[in-house]
């Protein structure tokens, strides 16, 4: 993989994540217990409202709101470009379905983006903190 090309295509966030993943961060014994979900929102105000509901509802331990994201996509046969914000949501994998349902019910978009990936490595005390904040799914 050529980092210069990936950095140009994906930007500084990719490079930062690549450096973190290459740094040999400690791994929990049970990989995949936690997930990170990505959700876009039309404004910081909407993202903050969603984030407060997500955290207070115990769907996630933390939501980072990343401003000034430009999204280019096809929607209803047209190419669109919109300024958005990106929410990075840390939760338990077992709670992702509930998180998706919360987003679908509370998000202003007709088709909100919710993409979830399992966390394979991380700082064990941080991952333990997520587990303390977000209870297991009751199912």
ABEGO torsion letter per residue (X at the ends): XBAAAAAAAAEAAAAAAAAAAAAGBBBBABBGABBBBBBBBABAAAAAAAAAAAAAAGABABBBBBBGBBBBBBBGGBBBBBBBBBBBBBBBAAAAAAAAAAAAAABABABBBBBBBBBABEBAAAAAAAAAABBBBAX
